[in-house]
C-alpha cells in the first residue's frame, strides 16, 4: 500500500514523515461492544451489564450500569468511541447514549 501511495504522490511521500496510529493513545484503549445483559431492578427499571472487548489489552471488560428506559425498545444502529446510536423500534426516534462506554458515569441521553 505504501508503494502505491509513493508512486501516486512522490511529493507528499518525500516531505511527509508522519506516523499513523490506528488506535487511540488513551491508556484504557478502544473497546468493542459484545453484548448487554439486562435484569429487572427493584425500582422497576433495568440494570444492565455491558460486556466489552478491550482491543488494546485483549481482555473482556464488564460494567454494571443502569440501563436507560429509552433504550428498552431500541436496537443498536452503530457505535464509536463508547457512544451508541440507537433506533427506537416503536416510534422511529434516534437516541445517542454513552451506555457502551465502560468508564462513563453520566447516564444522560442526547436526542
Helices and strands as residue ranges (DSSP letters): H 2-8, H 10-15, E 31-40, E 46-54, E 59-67, G 69-71, E 74-80, E 83-88, E 94-97, E 109-110
